[in-house]
Amino acid sequence: MAEFDVIVIGAGPGGYVCAIRCAQLGLKVACVEGRETLGGTCLNVGCIPSKALLHASHMLHESHENFAKMGLIGAPPKVDWTKMLAYKDEVIGQNTKGIEFLFKKNKVTWLKGWATIPAAGQVKLGDEVHSAKSIVIATGSEPTSLPGVEIDEKTVVTSTGALTLGKIPKSLVVIGAGVIGLEMGSVYARLGTQVTVVEYLDAVTPGMDAEVAKTFQRILGRQGLKFVMGAAVQGVAKARGKATVTYKLRKDDSEATLDAEVVLVATGRRPFTAGLGLEALGVAVEKRGQITTDGQWRTNIAGLYAIGDAIAGPMLAHKAEDEGMAVAAVIAGRHGHVDYGIIPGVIYTTPEVASVGKTEEQLKEEGRAYTVGKFSFMGNGRAKAVFQGEGFVKILADKETDRILGCHIIGPAAGDLIHEICVAMEFGAAAEDIALTCHAHPTFSEAVREAALACGDGAIHA
Ligand code: NAI
């Protein structure tokens, strides 16, 4: 008889959520994690620590830019980097210990170590072999690098090293204007670093609604970030603790260089599955390394499932969490479902950027007739009161049925506002449904309602 009903490999947001849900559904479950603490990349070296640094650096920015305007007079604070890192570590500790508590509460066994899968139904840690009826791979992802770029996590860093730099660098070159590059670029720009972002494409954040991307780049530019667009990085050379980034401009093939104290490589991530023994087991994988799964997260091996960054789809903690809960339901003999068309994406800069559903570009490509309802935060009293009138809410609705197809927000609390639209979309709502819903005044949410009103007879405060 198998020792466990389920063994989940990896305790990131996909894995730990899956393990807790399995336990709640009455299954005997273990979760394998080789790190010292639970929570995976997200809690230890990703989402959570970066949000702590974004918050601290935003406070500093506020003190310099806006305190005096509000009559808060006095010397603006200086940065104690060691203390700021300690605050970030404290936040990490609270969160990872929280998962440990939840494991105990739900009777999830934490198997400490790095797992391999020697055979179907078996998980090996060092010399121990454990058996389970079902195994879920939730091993996440790792940063990719570029040819000619050697990561040392000191001078040339990934997001992991960028969270623990020995000091605030005078200059930083960020390779890649994706989510990581812009969030960490923002942190250091606010702390006084001269930040230059080198991006291969002509727009920031690939896949984002083009109008939002353009506004976002302009706002970040005003915050002091410099951009070199349409530039393919060729390599990074290190000498005497400094780095020189060589890039080639796509428009004319000309080469140029940039010197910096630190280089952040933020050119994407890839599934982290090395060492699991997938090849020997005969597990099917996609060209880019993602484990192949069917619509119910089953691999080609009986009883072996995979979720999160290790499979196809956006590499987002909340996508992994949804899959974790859904696969637990499937294993428990219930129905598991993830609505991949309604997964929000958020960038936690100031202003925040959030989106869900289709972009205008996608709708054009599909040849779908749509209405645009747009509302600027300049017309939102609450936003102006807190110096955040920049940005807008844009709702895209079907021209005939008024059903909401997508929403793109750049502005205050965008990452929270987007969920009103997610819920509306799950219910198949029309823009008019939001327009006719009473929204409290004065809130940022009123901007969402005004954008919905703009899909119909018009916004009031535009
Ligand atoms: P990304 O895929 O978002 O962006 C990488 C960027 O690098 C792209 O714009 C790409 O064109 C550019 N690039 C690639 N090669 C280049 C070269 N040779 N020269 C210049 N530019 C080059 O990847 P990123 O930012 O590393 O993030 C990885 C994953 O982590 C993403 O899937 C992201 O969604 C996720 N993530 C999500 C967060 C959030 O939801 N707030 C926060 C951090 C990461």
Boltz pocket constraint, residues with backbone or C-beta under 6 A from the ligand:
constraints:
  - pocket:
      binder: B
      contacts: [[A, 47], [A, 146], [A, 175], [A, 176], [A, 177], [A, 178], [A, 179], [A, 180], [A, 181], [A, 183], [A, 198], [A, 199], [A, 200], [A, 201], [A, 203], [A, 204], [A, 205], [A, 206], [A, 231], [A, 232], [A, 233], [A, 234], [A, 265], [A, 266], [A, 267], [A, 268], [A, 269], [A, 314], [A, 315], [A, 316], [A, 345], [A, 346], [A, 347], [A, 348]]
      max_distance: 6.0
